Amino acid sequence: MKALLNPDTKISIPTANPYTQPKLQTSIQFSSKLTLTGIRRKCRLTVKSVMDSATIDELGLSETDIRNPTVSSSYRNPKYRKPNQTVLEAQAKVCTGPTQTRALTEEQAFKVLDTILRSAKGELKDEEQVSKAQLGAFFAAMTIRANAFPEETQWSEGETRAMNTYWPDLVRVLSPDIIFIADPEGIMGVGNSIGPHYVGDCTNDMRLVGALREVLAGGHLGYEEVQGVLKDVLPLKLENETSASDSLLSAFLIGQRMNRETDRELKAYCLAFDDELGLRPIADVRSLTHYGEPYDGNTRYFRSTLFVAAVRSCYGESCLLHGVEWMPPKVIS
């Protein structure tokens, strides 16, 4: 009551903590102003949270572990190395569909391939190195564009010149799995015998390599083929050298996305482990339309995609929405 009568009064509320007391202190300050047009009330809430090092040690936590991944959609586990930004920007352009792909300029292509070459030679620092997953996705995209995409989204003249310039050096330092992804048919000259004869480095790679040959050519797989690949490589064994290659797996996943999965392939992804987890009839769809409108940094307002998907669902037509969490308005903007 005193706080209501005196707008400048502060209230301090100690909150009990199950470990030690007090650990959380909440401070609330009320202030208000009267104007000729009415009353404007302003409430400011300040929350101070204190957790001592003893409690952190008791729980076995580090400061980075306290971060809640639901707070930000950009959360990334600090244990994993960040992707190389130069190659990541190139992936955003070339790792897309047959009509959405944007060719790199000659300057961009030279910069990307130079970055990959220096990374393969060990000339870049840890946080700047290009991961095998990035290499697999990038070269898979370039191969699929060359083999199967419409002329408008195939390699530009600048990309061709850059690849012709750097490939003789790249083939000397890249691992066989990357060379296979970049040149599965051995048509790029230097090192042309590696791609056609590559079978993988372990048993988990063998089926994946066979499936990739079809995907890199722009083809599609059957239901059983996709299921077989997924059961071979999943779940990932991060600490086990016999796990499938990161480069091959990323090439397979991005390659199928770029080729636009058929109903059979999508069904295989949805039902791959249903014999272990139980059937999911909802995944057995008659047809599917893909929608993808990730937040591009400019558009702030809703584009009707969800409305279209909702209307189509009323007619029994299924939709798969990509990047919904980044659709505008993004987060709280």
Secondary structure, 3 states (H helix, E strand, C coil): CHHHHCCCCEEEEEECCCCCCCCEEEEEEEEEEEECCEEEEEEEEEEEECCCHHHHHHHCCCCHHHCCCCCCCCCCCCCCCCCCHHHHHHHHHHCCCCCCCCCCCHHHHHHHHHHHHHHHCCCCCHHHCCCHHHHHHHHHHHHHHHHHCCHHHCCCHHHHHHHHHHHHHHHHHCCHHHHHHHCCCCCCCCCCCHHHHCCCCCHHHHHHHHHHHHHHCCCCCCHHHHHHHHHHHCCCCCCCCCCCCHHHHHHHHHHHHHCCCCHHHHHHHHHCCHHHHCCCHHHCCCCEEEEECCCCCCCCCCCCHHHHHHHHHHCCCEEEEECHHHCCCCCCC
